Amino acid sequence: MTEEPSGGDLSRLRQLNAMAAIRALRDDKPLTLTELAKRTGLSRASTEDVIRELIGRGWVAEAEPTAGTVGRPARRYRFRADAGRVLGVDIGGHTIRALVTDLDGEVLDSASVPVTPELGRKERLAAIDRCVVAALAGAGTTPAEIWSTGVATTGLVDGTGKVMLSDSLTEWTGVDLADHLRRLVPAPVRVENDSKLAALAESWRGVARYAKDVVFLLAGVRTGTGLIIDGKLHRGFGNAAGEIGALPAVGWLKAPDHLRAWTISNPTTNSPAHAGGDEFGDVFEAARQGDRSAIKAVRRYTRDIAIGVSALILTLDPELLVIGGGFSRSADVVIEPLRGELDRWCLRTPEIRISTFGDEGVVLGAVRLALEEVETSMIEGANPLT
């Protein structure tokens, strides 16, 4: 005898059906009921019920009839990306960035504020506020219209939105970012490590969007990683997955010192890289031009980086290794020596791809984090505006 579904089971089933319909409508052009039923596997009657509910909640609208259609066209439905707004914030050592997007992640406006790693907590939080206010104003959006906020920061973050440990920003350990952002934008706030969110961005819309298992390397003045396992960001039990750089034996903390030593020995104050604020642009450019001492410095850097990357590759056996961060702009001089080191240590060196996001990867990951929160509210049947 088959047990009848309980009230809770039926409620959960309606939520899952609604989410299936939303995903189908977000991934395609406007669909008729028949087309939507085919994509979701629901009966036509169930599809009608789901669409009626989603229209009532403001998630879905009837699309305009196609011009030139003979006879009465079938009704088509679209996901309302314009129904709400989300906010993504990237709190970096040298720049704070903010994006306002619609529910499809299309950017409506952006803002950035220059900062320094030495800036105190109070001053950095004030800079965050200025950046967010500027992005909201540029998008013509009020704080009350934001449905969710995603925040990226350096350091280890707990599940409540508090920075548990940060050794790269002054007075940053212990700051409650979720609480601070909610004072400015009264909507759900999720906070995550910047390397993890850069990996999430690559899996969402970047070079890793068709891969299931990925190691992402945020290569720059500071080195970090993010892991994608079976298509999902892997955080670990304590949100510390991939933090292999915490091991001194890995050598990530001292790896940039090889580049810094060359820069100190070869001071250049009028190069385009130096003028643009790229601390190590000169050494990469010199290596590109064949300077032997610069090539040696880059190889020593990649040798140190490769130890930790190899350990992650041997653990996960990923399909891809994605390189992002500031040094990805110099991939032409970094990748080959890095690949040579990985070939030495790994049983199988994965395909290496370079991020195309530049400096925007982390803040795009923050947007994706905010959208995940919105999708959770969809499943739970909530409307952030009510």
N, C-alpha and C positions, 0 to 999 in steps of 0.2 A: 504494500500500500504506500503510495506517494504522499509524503507529508505536505500539507498546504502551507504555502509561504506565510510567515508571520507579518504583522504590520511593518516591523522594522525591515524585514527582508524585502517587502514590496517597495518601501521607501528607498532603500539602497538600490534596487533594480531600476527605479525611475531615475535616480541620480546618474547611474552608469549609462543608461540609455540616452539621457540628455547630453552627457559628456561625449558619447560616441557621435551623436548628431553634430555637436559643435565642432568636433575635430574634423569631421567630414566636410563641413561647410567652410572651415578655415583653410583647409588644404586644397580647395578647388573653387571653381567659379560657382555662381548661384545654381542651385540644384532644384529640380522638381521633387515632389513627394516620392514618385516612383524611383527616381535616381538616388535619392537619399536613402530610401528603404533598401535598395540594392547594396549600397555602400556600407550600411550599418548592420545589415542582416536582420533588421526588424520587419515585422509585418506592416502593411500599409496603415492599418488602424492604429498600431502603436506609434508609428511615425507621425501620424496626424496629431495624436495626443501630445507627443513630445514637442512638436513644432508649436502647437497652441500654447503650451506651458512656457516655452522659451520666448515666444513673442510677448507674452504677458509679463515676463521678467525683464524684457528689454535686451536680451542677448541676440535675438534674431529679428529680421524684418523681411517683408515681401519685397522682392526685387522689381525694378521697373520692367514692363513688358519689352521684349526685343522688337526693335523697329522693323517694319516690313513683313511681319508674320501674318500669314493668311488665316482667317478664322480666329476663334477665341483661343489664345495661347494658354498652355498649362501654367499654373502659378509656380513661380520659382522663389527660392528663399536664400538669403545671404546672412552671413555672420556680421554682426554690427561692430566692426572694429572701432567705429567712431563713438560707441556708447560710453567709453571711459578712457582714462589716461593713466599711465604708470610713470614712475620716476626711477631712474637709475643714477647712482652716485658712485664715483671712483675716488677714494681718498688716497692719493699717492704722496710720495715724499716731496716731489717737486711741483706737482700740479693736482688740483682738484677739478674733476669734470662732472657734469650733470647732463642727463638727457631726459627729455619728456617725449614719450611716444604714445601712439594709440595702442589698442589691444592686439594688433598684429605686429607690434614692435617697429612700426614705421616712425622714424624720428620727426618730431614736430619742431623741436628747437633744442639747442645745446648751449652750454656755457662752460667756461673754464676760468680758474683763478690760480695764479702762480703762488707757490709757497716754498718753504725750505724744510729739510728734515729736522732742523734745529728749532723750528717754531714750537712754542709751548702749547699745551692742551687748549687753554682758553682761546688763544689766537687762532689755532687751527679749526676749532669748532666754529668760531666766528666767520672764518673763510668759507667753511662748508655752507653756512647760512647764506652768505652773499652769493655763492655760486648757485644754490638751489633757487633762491629768489629771482636771480637773473634768468635762469632757464624757464621757470614758470611764467615770468613776465613775457619772455620772448615767444612762448607758445600760446599766450593769451589764456592761461589756465590758472585757476585759483587753487590754493591748497586743498580745499574741500572737494575739488573735482578729481583729485588723485586717488585711485583705487588701491594702489599698493606701491611700496618703495623697496627697491633692492639696493643694498650698500656693499661696496667692496672696500676692504682695507688690508693693509699689511698686518701680519701677525696671526696668532692663533685665536679663533673666535669660538665662544660657546653657543649653545642653542638659544640663549635669550637675547643675543645681540650685543654681548659685552666682550671687549678685547681682553683675553686672558693673559696674553704675552705678546709684547712687541719690542724688539731690540733695535729697530731702525728708525722709530719716530720718538721724539722727546715727549715724556710724560703721557705716553699713549696706553700703556698697560693699565687695565682697569676701567677705561672709559666705556660708558654704556651708550653706544651709538644708537641703538634702537630707541631708547628713551629720549635721547636728544632730538632725533629726527621726528619722532611723534609729536614733539612740542611745536614743530614747524609745519608738519604735514600730518594731520590726524587720520592716518590710515595704517593698515598693517605694515610693519617694517621687518624685513629680513636682512641679516648681515652675514657676510661670508668672507673668507680669505680671498685676496685678489687673484692669486694663482689658480685657485679652484674655479673662480668665476671666468677667468680667461679661457680655461679648458671648456667650461660650459658653453661659452660663446662659440668656440670652434666646433663643438658638437651640434650646436643649434644652427648656425648659418655660415660656418667657416669651412676650412679645408678638411675637417674631420666629420662633416655632417653625414657621410655615408659609412662611417666606420663604427664598429661596436666597441673595440678595445683600443684605448689611446693613452699614451703618456704625453702630457703637455709639459714643456719646459719653458718657464718664464725666465729668459736669459737677459741679464742686465747688470747694473751695479749691484743689485741683489738678485739671488737665484731662488726660484721656487718651482713647484710642480703641482699639477692637477692630474687626477686619474679618472678616466672614463671607462667603466666596466659594463659590458652588455648595454651600451648606449646611454648609461646614466652616470651622473657625477657620483663618484665614490668618496664619501666623507669619513667613513670609519666610525667606530664606537664613540670615540671622544672627539670627533671632528678633526683628527690629526693625521689622517691618511696621506701618505706621500711626503711627509715632513722629514725626509731623509737627510736634508741639509743640517738638521740639528746635531748629527753625529760629527764631531770634529775630524774624525778619521776620513770622512768623505772629502773634505777639502774645499767645500763650497764657499766658506767664509773667507778663505785666503785667496781663492782663485782670481778675483779681480785685481789683486795686488800686483800680479805680473804685468797687467796692462797699465796700472797706475805708475809702476816703477819706470816703464818706458816713457810715459807721458811726462813724468818729472824730469827725466834725463834729456828729453827732447821738447822743451817748452815752445809752443807755437800759439801766439795770441791773436793772429790775424787770419786764421784759416776759417773757411765757411762752417766747418763742424764746430770749432771752438766758439765762434760767434753765435751759433744756434743753440748753445748750451749742452752739446753732446760731449760729456767728459772724456770719452774714449774714442771719439770720432777720428782723431788724428792718428792714433796707432793703427786703427783699421785701414785708414786711407793709405798710410805708409806701407802696410803689409800688401795692400792692393797694388801699389806701385813697385813692389819687389824689394823693399827695405828688409835686409836680413835680420836685423835686430828686432824689428816690429813683427816679422813672421815668427821669430823665435818666441816672442812674448805671447802671441796669439796661440801658438802650439802649446805652451806651458799652461795657459788658461784652459784650453780645451781638454788637456790631459787631466787636470783637476776636476773639471766638470764631468768628464766621462765616467769617473768612478761611481758616482751616485746614480747617474743616468743608467749605467749598465746594470746596477743592482735592481733598479725598478723594472728594466726591460726583462731581466732574467726572472723576476718575480711574476710579472703580469703577462709576458709574451704578447705584446700588443701588435695590432695590425699597423699602427702608425706611431711615429714620434713626431710631434708638432713643435716647432720652435717659434716662440713669440717673444714679446718684450723688446726693449730697446735695441738689443744686439741683433735682432732678426733683420734689421736694416743692413747689416753687414754680413748677411748669410753667405755671400760669395767668397768670403775669406775665412769664415768660421766652420762651415758645414763639412768640407772635405777633411780637415784635420780631426774634427769630431767623429766623423764616420770611420776614419782610420783607427781611432782609439776604441770605438764601439766594436769594430770587427775583431779587435784583439781579445776583448773580454766577453762578448756575447756569443751564445750558441747560434743565434739568428738575429742579425741586425734588421730591424723593421724598416719599412719605407720612411724616409724623412721628408716632411713637408714644412714649408715656411708659411707662417700666418700672413694673411694679407690685410689684417686689421690695423697694423701699425699701432699707434697709441690708443686706439679706440676699443681694443679687444676687451679690456677689463670692464669698462663701463657698459659695453654691450652685454657682457655676462651679468652685470647687475640688473640690467633691464630684463633679461631672461629670468632671473631669480624673482623679480617682481611679478612677471607674467605667470610664473609657476604658482605664486600665491593667489593670483586671480583665478587660475584654473582650479585650485583647491576649493575656492569659494563656489565655483560653478558646480563642482561635484557635490558639495554640501547643500546646494540649493539656495545659497545666499546671494544677495545682491549688494555689493559694497556701497551703493548709493542709498540704501534704505536702512 
